[in-house]
C-alpha cells in the first residue's frame, strides 16, 4: 500500500500546473497527458493524450491543442462538444459521464462536472472531469464543478480540484470534496487569474488535513 509521501513526491516530479486548470502530466515512462490546453505549454512538448473538460476559453483553445499533437495523439472531449462541432474537428474520443476508455497506460473514466444552481456550468451541457490511473496512482481532474453527489463514489490518490469559488467550489467546499475522495494529495486549481481568487490555494491548504501541493 502506498504511503502519503509517495504520491506527493510523484506530483512534485511529474505534475506541472501550466495555468488556471491546465496541466502537463508526465509518467515515469514519459507518457504525456495534457489537460485543458488554452495557453502555451513548454516549448517542444507533444502529448500522447489531451483531455478537454469543457468549451470555455480558459480551458480549450484549438490552436494550443494542435500545437501538442503528434501522430497517434488521442484527444478526448465531452460528447456534447463533438456533437455541436465545438471540438473543431479535433476529437478522437467523445465521452459522456460514466464512460471508460483504455488509452495507452490510462484507464480513463469520464465524470460529470457541473454547478448545482449557477447556470454557467449546467449539468445538461455534459461537461466533464476525468479520473484516470497513471504510474499506479489514481488521479482526478475535476473540471469546473461544484461539490456534486457524483464525487461520493470516487476515490483518488491525487485530486486536482478547483478552489476559486464563484463558478466552482471555493476552498471550504473543495476541502470537503478532498475528504470525500480520500485524496492523499491535492493540487488546487482554477484560482489566481482573478484578484479575489489569488489566496484561494493557500486558504485550501489551511483547511485540508492532507497534503497540498501548490503547483
N, C-alpha and C positions, 0 to 999 in steps of 0.2 A: 504494500500500500504506500502511495506517495506521501511524503511529508510536505507540509506547507512551504518549506524552504525551496523545494524543487520547482514548483510552478512559478514562484517569484523569480528565481534565477533564470528560468526559461523565458519568462516575459521580458525581463531586462535585457536578455541577449537576442531575442527573436521577434519582438513586437515593437513597431515604431508607429506612434500616432503622428500622422502627417499633418492633419488639421481637422478641427471640428470632430466628425465621426469617421474620418478617412484613415485607414490603417494599411500598413505594409507588414505582413507577417511571413517569416521565412522559416521553414522547418530545418531540422538538423541535416536533412539530405538536400537542402537548397530548393525545396518546392516552395514556390512563391504564391501567396494569397494576397490579392489587393481588394480592399473593401471600400466602397463608395468613393471612387476617384472623382474629385471635382476640381482639384488643383494639381500643380506639378509635383510628381513623385521624384525621388532621387534620380539623377541622370543615369541613363542606361538600363534602368530596371525594366524587365519584362516579366509578366505574370503567367503562371500556369493556370490560375483561375481568378476571375474577377467576380465579386459579389456585389450586386446593387440592391439596396434596401427599398428605395423608392425614387420618385422622379424629381424631387425638389433640387434646385440648383446648387445647394450646399451638400449634395450627396451624389449627383450624377452630372457629368459633363462628357458628352460623346467623344469630343476630340481627345480628352485626357484618357478615356478608356482605350481609344485606338492607339495612343502612344505606348500603351502597355502590352499590346498584342504581339504574339509570335505564332508561328504555325502550331496549331493544336490547342491554343488557349481556349478555355471554356469560359463563357460569360453568362452568369446566372442572373435572371431578372424575375421580379414578380410577374406572374402570368398576365395580370391586368395591364402592365406596361407593354408587353408584346402585342396583346390584342388591340390596343389603341394606337400602336406604332410609335409610342414614346420611347421605345428601346432603340430607335434609329437604325433598326436592322441588325443590331449587334448581338441579340440574344442567341445563344446556343442551347440554353436550357431555360424554361419558363415554369415557375413553381407557384403553387398555392400553399397556404398554411397546412402543414401536416405531410407534405410531400418529402420523400427522402431520395437522394441520389448518391451513388458511389462515383466520385470524381477523383481520379488519381488516388492518393492515400486518404482522401477525405471520405468520411461518411457524413453527408450534409443533409440536415433537416431544416426545412423552412418553418418559421414560427411567425404567428401573427404579430403585428406591431401597429398599435393604434391608440388614439386618445379616447378616454371614456366619455367625455362630454364635449370637448372642444372640436370644432369642425375641420381643423387643418389636416389631421391625420385620421380620417374616418375608417372604421372597420371595413366598410363596404368597398373601400378602394383597394384592398388586398395587399397593402404594404407589408414588408417582411422584416424579420430579424433572422439570423442564421445560427444554428447550433451545429458544430462540427468537431470531429476528432482530428488531432494532429500531434504527432510525436507522443502518442499515448495520453494526451490531455484532452478534456472536453472544453471547448471554447464556445462562448455565446456572445455574439454581437447583436444587441437588442434592437438596433434601428431606432427610429424616432417613436417612442412609445411612452405611455403611462404605465403604472404598476397594474398589470392586467391579470385576470384569473389564469390565463394560459401559463403563466410563469410558475404556478404552483406544481405543475407536472414536470418541470425541468430541473436538471442538476448540472452544474457546470463547475469545473475546476477554476477556470478563468472567465470572468464576465466583463465585457466591455459595455458599460451602462451609461446612458445619457443622464446628466445631473443638472442641466442648466435651468430647468423649470420653464414656465410659460407654455411651451408647446411640447414638453416632455416631462419626465419625472424631475422633481427637484432633489436636492441631496438627502432629505429625510425619506422621501419615497424610494429613492434608489438604494438607500441603506437597508430598507425593509426588503426590497427585491433581492438584494445580495444575500440576505439571510435565508429567504425562501429558496434561493438557488443553491444554497450551501456552498457558495463560492469561497475558494481559498484565497484567490487574488482577484481584485477588481481594478480595472483601468477606467477611470471616469472619462467621459467624452461629451460632446455637444455642449461645451462651455468655453468661455474665453473670447468668443467672437464679439459678443455684445457686452458693453461695460458692466451691466448688472450681474453678468454670469462669471466674472473673472475670478472670484474667490470660491466658486462652487465646488471645484475639485478638492480644495483644502477643507471646505466645510464637510464634504462627504467623508474625507479621510478621518475627520474628528468624530464622526458618528459611527463608522463601520468598525466592528471589533476585529475583523480580519485584516489582511494585508492589502494596502492600496499602493498602486504604482502610478505616480503622476507623470505620464508619458508626454 
